[in-house]
Amino acid sequence: LLGDLRYTLHDTQIKIWESLENQTAQEALILSARQLGKSYVACAYAISFCIRNPNSIVRIAAPTLKQAQDIVNDNLEPIIKDAPTALIHRLKSSYRWIIGSSELRLGVLERAHVDSLRGGNAKLIICEEGGFVRSDDYKYAVESVIGPQLLRSGGRLVHVTSPSREPDHYIHSETLPKCELNHSIHRYSVYDNPQLSDEQINKAIELCGGTDTIAWRREYLAEIVRDDQVVCIPEFNFNSHVSDFPYFEYANFLTTIDAGGVRDKTVALLLSYDLRDSIIRIHSERVFSANTSSDIIIESVRNMEDGIN
């Protein structure tokens, strides 16, 4: 009746729970490896929130309605068995549960059905696996449908997902920087999972094809990586993309500068064009933090160009 379900969680799940409990920011992001039990702790926390905040609306949304149902049904069953009689019961609609005097509702994140989330002033909204919804759809869901529900209630939004295959996904490009600024981002890799043995982790590495693979890094280390199959320009790899090449004394050299000003980094490149191989060769690079004065940039670039005819 106190809504404290931490006794059902393993150590890392407790860390996730407590990070949500102690957060002061309205929005939080949990980037998690596969099989960590993130959906269970999210469901348990939603139920706890319902009990501890009477007369509240709490929502759990997933890419599709079937996924939302599977997440809640699979994780709610063991909690219901351990709960006092009649504390949790499903309404005739299979998308709603009454928990104490509060209500847990399911929703869909995909653009075609996201409007099912509209209505009511939710106190807590948990978005599951948003990284697997198209970026534009997720942006619409958060900004046009979910955001207005939290306006009057001052409620909280929690993103619980593995990184997306889209490197510039809304979660990576907008949600993550915002949560980093508010100290409300939490990352957990496969090595944070106390339920897995070294042998099981090694099997996962083998199935992924090694620890350098995109699948391993994204799905088990919760890293944001550029997938060669979905981007035009592959992720930079020092060993593959950096090598020695001959210096041509009479080449036409060019210095290019991308000025970041007061907000972004400034980058200067010294390059030449190789007519034989029809490629641009980068000879040197200088990187400056935001708001670096022009005098410092000019002096450094001149030093980079020294000795070049």
N, C-alpha and C positions, 0 to 999 in steps of 0.2 A: 504493500500500500504506500510505501515511501518512494517508490519508483526508482530505487537504486538497484540496477541490474549488473553492476560491475562484477559481482561474484560469478557471473556466467562467462566472463571474458578472459582471454589470455593477456599476458603482460603488455604486448604492443597494442592490442585493442583497448586496454585501459588507458594507454597514453593518448590514443585517438579520442577516447571519451573525455578525458580530462582536458585535452586541448580545446575541445568544443565547449566544455563546461566553463573554462576560464577565459575564453576569448571575449574581448570587448568590442572588436570590430563587427560590423553587421554582416560581413561576408567572409567566408573561409574556404580554402581549397585544400583538399586532401588528395595528393597524388600517391597512388599505392600500387604495389606489385600485385600480380595475380595470386589468388589462393591465400591472401592474408586474412580474409574474413572481414573485409571492409563493409560489405553489405549487411552482415549480421550486426556489427556494432552500430551502423547507421540506423538499422531497424530498431534495435534495442534502445538507442538514444531517443528515437522518435516516440516510442512508447513511454519511456520515462518522462519525456517532456510533457506528453499529454497528461500523465498522472500528476506531475508536480505543478502544472499550469492549468488549472481547471477552466473549462469553457473555452478551450483553444481549438483552432483548426491547424492541423499539421499535415503537410503534403509530402509524399515521396513520388518523384517523377523519374521516369526512365525513357530511353529512346522510343520504345513501343509499349503498348498497354500490356501485352503478354509478358514482356520483361519485368514491368512493374509488378504484375501479379505474381510472377515466379519469385521475385526478390522478397516480397512481403509474405507470401504464403509459405515459402520454404523456411524463412527465418522466424516467422511469427509462431509457427506450430510448437516448437519446444518452449517458447516463452509462455504461451497460453497454458500448456500443461502444468507449468510451475506457478501460475498466477491464481489468486483467489477466484472462486467461482463467480461468474457473471461480471468480472471486472472488464473483460475484453469480449466483445461479441460483434459479429458481422451483421450489417444491415442487409436487407433483401438485395440491394445492389452489391455485387461482389467487389465493388471498388471502394467501399467505405467500411470502417470499423468504428464502433463506439468504445472508447477507452476511458472509464470513469465518466466524467462529464464532458470530456473533449472528444474530438473526432479526427481520425486518421483517414486521409483521402489519397487515392492514387491519381496519377496524371501522366501525360505523354509529352515528350519533348519535341518530336518530329513536327515540322511545320504544318503538315496536313491535319494533325489532330491536337496541336498544342492548345487550341482555344478551350479544350476540355478543362484546362487548369484555371480558367477565369472564374471569378465569383468568390466573394468572401474575403476577409482580411486575415490571412494566415499569420501565425506567430513563428512558424518554422517551416522552411521548405528545403528538402534535401533532393538534389539532382544527382541521380545515379548514372554513371558512365556517359556523361555528356560529351566526352571525347569521341564517341562513336556516333554522334549526330553531326550532320553537315554544319560547318562553322556558321554560315549565314542563318540556318535554322535555329541554332543554339543562341546566337546573338538576339534574334527576334524573341525567342522564348524568354530569355532573361530580362531584356530591356522593355519589351512591350506587354508581356503577360505576367511574369513573375514579379518584376519590380513594383508595379502598381499595387499588388496585394500586400506588400510589406510597408507601404508608405504610411498609412495611418496607424498600423499596429506597431511599427518600429521593430518588426520581426527580423529574423535572421535567415540568411541564405547560405547553404553549405553545398559545395560541389565535391562529390566523391567519385573519383575516376582514375583510370590508367591514362597515361598520355595518349594523345590522338596520333594517328598516322599523318594527319595534316600538320606540317611543322608550324604553319601560321594560323592554326585554329584559334578561335576566339578565346578559348581557355588559356592557351599559351600566350597570346599576344595582348590580351586585355585583362583577363581575370588574374592571371599569375602575377604580373607586375603590381597590380592593385593590392593583392593580398601580401606580397612581399613587403610593400610599403607599410602595411598595417600589422606586420608580423603575424599573419594569420594563414600562412601556408605551411603544410606539414607533408614531408616525403617519407615513404617507407619502402624499402627494398625487400627482396626475398630473404636477405640475411637478417631482417628484423622479425621474421616469422619463427616463433619458438616451436611451432608444430611440425617443422620440417627438419629432417636429419641431413647431415652432410651428403649422405648417399642419395637422398631424394633430390637435393639441389644439384648434385653432379649429373644426375639423370636428365634434369631439366636443361642443363648446359649442353649435354650431348644432343638432346632433341633439337635444340636451337641451332646447333652447328658450331658452338664455341662461344666464348665470352666477348668476342669482338663483333658478333652479329647484331644487326639492328633489332631482331626479334628479342634477343636476350636483354639488350640494354633497355628497350622500351617496356617489354612485358614484365621483366623481373627486377630491373634496377630502377624502374620508373623515371627513366631519362627521356628528355625530349630530343629526338634524333630525326634527321632528314632521311626519309625512306627513298632509296634510289628508284623504286618502282612508281612513285607518285609525284616526284619533283623533276624539273628539267635539269637543275644543277645539283649534282650529288653533294653530300656532306663533305666538308674539307677533311682530308686525311694527310697529315704531314708526310708520312712515309710514301704515299702514293703521288702526292702533288708537288713535293719539293725535291729538287735534284740540282746537282751542279751542271752548268752549261758554259760553253766557251764565251769569252768576252770579245766582242767585235769593236775594235778601236774606232771604226768609221761609221758605226751605226747611228741612225737618227734617234736620239733619246728624247723622251718626253716625261715631264713631271705632271701628274694629275693630283688634285686635292679635292676631297669631299669635305667641305666645311660644316662642322656640327654646331658652331655658335655656342650659345650659353646652355643648351640642353643636351646635345649629343657629342660624341667623340668626333674629332677631326682626324682624317687619315690621308696621308700623302704617299703616293707610289711613284717610284722611278722605273720606267719601263722602256722597252724598245720592241720593234716589230721584226720578227725573223721571216724574211722573204722565202727562205728555203722550205721551211715547214709551215708557213702561213699561220704562225701563232704569235701571240703577244707574250713577251718574256718580262717578268717582274724582277728587277735587280735588287731593289731595296724598298723598305717600308718604314714609315714613321707614324706613330699613333699618339694622339694628344687627348687628354681628358677634356670634358666640357669646360667652356669658359677660359681656355688657355689663351693668353694674349697673342696678338698677331706677331709681335717682335720675336717671341720665343719660337713660334712656328716657322717664321721666315729664316731665322738663324739655323734651325735644325735642318730645314730643307736644303739650304745652301751647303751645309756640311755633307749632306747626303749626296749632293751633286758634285762635290769636289773630285777632280780628276777625270770627270767626264767631258769629252770634247763636244 
